[in-house]
Amino acid sequence: MLRIVIFTLFVVFFATEHAFAFDLDMTVDDDIRKNYNSSKLVKDTNTEDAETLPDLPLKLKNESSNNINLPKQIKPVQNKAPSKIISEGNIKIAKGTSFNVTNVSKISDWQKAGTSVKFKTSNSINKKHFVIPANTVFNGEIIESHQPQISCNGGLVVIRIRSISYSGQTFPVNAYVTRAGGKMIFLNNIKGERTYLKTMWKKGSWGRALFNKMLTLTINLGGEGSTLLLSPFPIAYGTICLGLNAISSPVTAFFSKGKHVSVPAGSLFRIKLLEDAYID
């Protein structure tokens, strides 16, 4: 009961003696609104701030002035140009492609280096991305040539294909010969037949023939009693001559020459590209 009485007196005391009231005075705000000039205020403020700020050093000022409002420059990426520019519509013939052709004229080791030779396709050549029509001409050049030499070495002709005539135009190519006259060749060398073994056998023919004669004579002499003592001499003579001939034939054959290179017109050749070729 005492607590209730004390609480009641406390509430009455503060409610009557210490009550708070908030009264907003709007007169000051009205005076400020009448005298306020926003543009002047901004101008004065900027001027005051500018006067109070110190100047930048000359180097920083120049760098700042150069960089202000300048967009960052991005260097364009430069793509490396291709080594070979192929115009639209060009046909690429890959390195290693082979063509079966025939020679237009006779080819022999009598022709000197620098002589032009021509080949043509007898049939159309169908590849995956292009077709070479029949009678397409491949232009070549003899780059090396010699006639048969000693040691039974045959003649030599080396041909390099320089260009192709296609659709009325001439396009450069780099090709060599892998087959000539229907026969496979190596290292682009069209060689005449090397005849050393044949020549050596031919050089020894007289010794063999003489030995056969002496052998026949020995048999005949041995068949008769009166000539039996003479029969060993012919066979001995034939044997000696055969041996001497066998020894000398390799030497004499070495100083002989091989056969000429002679490929008639219309013979089968095969050419192969050393590099990629481009034609329209």
C-alpha positions as CSV (number, residue, x, y, z in Angstrom):
1,M,0.0,0.0,0.0
2,L,2.8,2.3,0.8
3,R,4.4,1.6,-2.5
4,I,1.3,2.6,-4.4
5,V,1.0,5.9,-2.6
6,I,4.6,6.8,-3.3
7,F,4.3,5.9,-7.0
8,T,1.1,8.1,-7.3
9,L,2.8,11.1,-5.7
10,F,5.8,10.7,-8.0
11,V,3.7,10.7,-11.1
12,V,1.7,13.7,-10.0
13,F,4.8,15.6,-9.1
14,F,6.5,15.2,-12.5
15,A,3.3,15.7,-14.4
16,T,2.7,19.1,-12.9
17,E,6.1,20.6,-12.2
18,H,8.5,19.2,-14.9
19,A,6.4,18.7,-18.0
20,F,8.3,19.3,-21.3
21,A,6.8,21.0,-24.4
22,F,8.4,21.4,-27.9
23,D,7.5,24.6,-29.7
24,L,9.0,25.1,-33.2
25,D,9.9,28.6,-34.1
26,M,9.5,29.0,-37.9
27,T,10.3,32.7,-38.1
28,V,14.1,32.2,-38.4
29,D,13.6,29.8,-41.4
30,D,11.4,32.3,-43.2
31,D,14.2,35.0,-43.0
32,I,16.8,32.6,-44.3
33,R,14.7,31.6,-47.3
34,K,14.2,35.2,-48.3
35,N,17.9,36.1,-48.2
36,Y,19.3,32.8,-49.7
37,N,21.0,32.9,-53.1
38,S,22.2,29.5,-54.1
39,S,24.3,30.6,-57.2
40,K,26.2,33.1,-55.2
41,L,26.8,30.6,-52.4
42,V,28.4,28.1,-54.8
43,K,30.4,30.8,-56.5
44,D,31.7,32.1,-53.2
45,T,32.5,28.6,-51.9
46,N,34.4,27.6,-55.0
47,T,36.4,30.9,-54.9
48,E,37.2,30.5,-51.3
49,D,38.3,26.9,-51.8
50,A,40.4,27.8,-54.8
51,E,42.2,30.5,-52.9
52,T,43.0,28.3,-50.0
53,L,44.3,25.3,-52.1
54,P,48.1,25.4,-53.0
55,D,49.2,25.3,-56.6
56,L,50.4,21.9,-58.0
57,P,54.0,21.5,-59.1
58,L,54.7,22.3,-62.7
59,K,55.4,18.7,-63.7
60,L,52.3,17.3,-62.1
61,K,50.2,20.2,-63.5
62,N,51.4,19.3,-67.1
63,E,50.7,15.6,-66.6
64,S,47.3,16.3,-65.1
65,S,46.3,18.7,-67.9
66,N,47.4,16.1,-70.5
67,N,45.5,13.3,-68.9
68,I,42.3,15.1,-68.1
69,N,39.3,14.1,-70.3
70,L,41.6,12.0,-72.6
71,P,40.2,8.5,-73.2
72,K,42.7,5.7,-72.7
73,Q,44.1,4.6,-76.0
74,I,44.2,0.9,-76.7
75,K,46.6,-0.3,-79.2
76,P,45.0,-2.5,-81.8
77,V,46.2,-6.0,-82.0
78,Q,48.1,-6.5,-85.2
79,N,47.7,-9.9,-86.7
80,K,50.7,-11.2,-88.4
81,A,50.0,-11.3,-92.1
82,P,50.1,-14.8,-93.7
83,S,53.2,-15.8,-95.6
84,K,51.1,-16.4,-98.7
85,I,48.0,-14.4,-99.5
86,I,45.5,-16.4,-101.6
87,S,42.9,-14.4,-103.4
88,E,39.3,-15.6,-103.1
89,G,38.6,-18.4,-105.6
90,N,42.2,-19.6,-105.9
91,I,42.9,-23.3,-105.8
92,K,45.6,-24.8,-103.6
93,I,47.4,-27.9,-104.9
94,A,49.2,-29.4,-101.9
95,K,52.8,-30.3,-101.9
96,G,53.5,-33.9,-102.8
97,T,50.6,-34.1,-105.3
98,S,51.5,-36.3,-108.4
99,F,50.3,-36.1,-112.0
100,N,50.6,-38.6,-114.8
101,V,51.6,-36.8,-118.0
102,T,53.2,-37.6,-121.3
103,N,56.1,-35.7,-123.0
104,V,55.1,-33.6,-126.0
105,S,58.5,-34.1,-127.8
106,K,61.5,-36.5,-127.6
107,I,63.8,-36.1,-124.6
108,S,67.5,-37.2,-124.9
109,D,70.9,-36.4,-123.4
110,W,71.8,-34.6,-126.6
111,Q,69.7,-31.7,-125.4
112,K,71.7,-29.2,-123.4
113,A,70.8,-27.6,-120.0
114,G,68.3,-24.8,-120.5
115,T,66.3,-26.6,-123.1
116,S,62.5,-26.3,-122.6
117,V,60.4,-29.4,-122.5
118,K,56.6,-29.8,-122.3
119,F,54.3,-32.4,-120.8
120,K,50.6,-32.7,-121.0
121,T,47.9,-34.6,-119.3
122,S,46.4,-37.3,-121.5
123,N,43.3,-37.6,-119.3
124,S,41.5,-35.3,-116.9
125,I,42.9,-35.5,-113.3
126,N,40.2,-35.4,-110.7
127,K,41.2,-34.4,-107.2
128,K,39.2,-33.6,-104.1
129,H,39.0,-29.8,-104.6
130,F,39.9,-29.3,-108.3
131,V,40.0,-30.9,-111.7
132,I,42.9,-30.7,-114.1
133,P,41.4,-31.2,-117.6
134,A,43.0,-33.3,-120.3
135,N,45.8,-31.6,-122.4
136,T,46.8,-29.3,-119.6
137,V,50.4,-28.3,-120.3
138,F,53.2,-28.5,-117.7
139,N,56.3,-26.5,-118.8
140,G,59.7,-27.8,-117.8
141,E,63.3,-27.2,-118.3
142,I,66.4,-29.4,-118.6
143,I,68.7,-28.2,-115.8
144,E,71.4,-30.8,-116.2
145,S,72.5,-33.1,-119.1
146,H,75.4,-35.1,-120.2
147,Q,76.1,-37.9,-122.7
148,P,77.4,-41.4,-121.7
149,Q,80.7,-41.4,-119.9
150,I,83.5,-43.9,-119.3
151,S,83.1,-46.7,-116.7
152,C,80.0,-47.6,-118.7
153,N,78.1,-44.7,-117.1
154,G,75.0,-43.8,-119.1
155,G,73.7,-40.4,-120.2
156,L,71.8,-38.1,-117.8
157,V,68.9,-35.7,-118.1
158,V,67.5,-33.8,-115.1
159,I,64.2,-31.9,-115.6
160,R,62.5,-29.4,-113.3
161,I,58.9,-28.4,-113.9
162,R,58.5,-24.6,-113.7
163,S,54.9,-23.8,-114.6
164,I,51.4,-25.0,-115.5
165,S,49.2,-23.6,-118.2
166,Y,45.6,-23.6,-116.9
167,S,42.5,-21.9,-118.2
168,G,44.5,-19.7,-120.5
169,Q,46.9,-18.5,-117.8
170,T,50.4,-19.7,-116.6
171,F,51.0,-20.3,-112.9
172,P,54.4,-21.1,-111.4
173,V,55.0,-24.5,-109.9
174,N,58.0,-26.4,-108.6
175,A,57.9,-30.1,-109.4
176,Y,60.3,-32.9,-110.4
177,V,60.1,-36.2,-112.3
178,T,59.6,-39.5,-110.4
179,R,58.8,-41.7,-113.4
180,A,60.1,-41.5,-117.0
181,G,59.3,-43.7,-119.9
182,G,57.2,-45.8,-117.6
183,K,60.1,-46.6,-115.3
184,M,60.7,-45.3,-111.8
185,I,63.6,-43.0,-111.4
186,F,65.4,-41.7,-108.3
187,L,66.6,-38.2,-107.3
188,N,65.0,-36.7,-110.5
189,N,67.8,-38.3,-112.6
190,I,66.8,-39.8,-115.9
191,K,69.8,-41.9,-116.6
192,G,70.9,-44.0,-119.5
193,E,71.6,-47.7,-118.8
194,R,74.8,-48.4,-117.0
195,T,76.4,-51.3,-118.9
196,Y,79.5,-52.2,-117.0
197,L,78.6,-55.8,-116.2
198,K,77.3,-56.4,-119.7
199,T,80.4,-54.8,-121.2
200,M,82.7,-56.8,-119.0
201,W,80.9,-60.0,-120.0
202,K,81.1,-59.0,-123.6
203,K,84.8,-58.2,-123.4
204,G,85.5,-61.7,-122.0
205,S,83.6,-63.4,-124.8
206,W,86.7,-64.1,-127.0
207,G,88.5,-65.8,-124.1
208,R,85.5,-68.1,-123.6
209,A,85.2,-68.8,-127.3
210,L,88.9,-69.7,-127.5
211,F,88.7,-72.0,-124.5
212,N,85.8,-73.9,-126.0
213,K,87.7,-74.4,-129.3
214,M,90.8,-75.6,-127.4
215,L,88.7,-77.9,-125.4
216,T,87.1,-79.4,-128.5
217,L,90.6,-79.8,-130.1
218,T,91.9,-81.5,-127.0
219,I,89.1,-84.0,-127.1
220,N,89.7,-84.7,-130.8
221,L,93.4,-85.2,-130.3
222,G,92.9,-87.5,-127.4
223,G,90.6,-89.7,-129.4
224,E,93.4,-90.7,-131.7
225,G,96.4,-92.7,-130.4
226,S,98.9,-90.9,-132.5
227,T,97.9,-87.4,-131.2
228,L,97.3,-88.3,-127.6
229,L,100.5,-86.7,-126.5
230,L,99.5,-83.4,-128.1
231,S,96.1,-83.2,-126.6
232,P,97.0,-81.4,-123.3
233,F,98.6,-78.4,-125.2
234,P,95.3,-77.0,-126.7
235,I,93.4,-77.1,-123.4
236,A,96.4,-75.5,-121.6
237,Y,96.6,-72.7,-124.1
238,G,92.8,-72.1,-123.9
239,T,92.9,-72.0,-120.1
240,I,95.7,-69.4,-120.1
241,C,93.9,-67.2,-122.6
242,L,90.6,-67.5,-120.7
243,G,92.3,-66.4,-117.5
244,L,94.1,-63.5,-119.1
245,N,90.8,-62.4,-120.7
246,A,89.0,-62.6,-117.4
247,I,91.6,-60.4,-115.8
248,S,91.7,-57.8,-118.6
249,S,87.9,-57.6,-119.3
250,P,87.1,-55.5,-116.1
251,V,89.8,-53.0,-117.1
252,T,88.8,-52.7,-120.7
253,A,85.2,-52.5,-119.7
254,F,86.0,-49.5,-117.4
255,F,87.0,-47.4,-120.4
256,S,83.7,-48.1,-122.3
257,K,80.6,-45.9,-122.2
258,G,77.0,-46.6,-121.2
259,K,73.9,-46.0,-123.2
260,H,72.2,-42.8,-124.2
261,V,69.0,-41.3,-122.7
262,S,66.4,-41.3,-125.3
263,V,62.7,-41.1,-124.4
264,P,60.3,-40.9,-127.4
265,A,57.4,-38.5,-127.5
266,G,54.2,-39.7,-125.9
267,S,56.0,-41.7,-123.2
268,L,54.5,-41.9,-119.7
269,F,56.0,-39.5,-117.1
270,R,55.0,-38.8,-113.5
271,I,55.7,-35.5,-111.9
272,K,55.4,-34.5,-108.2
273,L,55.1,-31.1,-106.6
274,L,57.9,-30.0,-104.3
275,E,55.9,-27.0,-103.0
276,D,52.3,-26.0,-102.7
277,A,51.0,-24.6,-106.0
278,Y,48.2,-22.0,-106.4
279,I,46.0,-21.7,-109.5
280,D,42.8,-19.8,-110.3
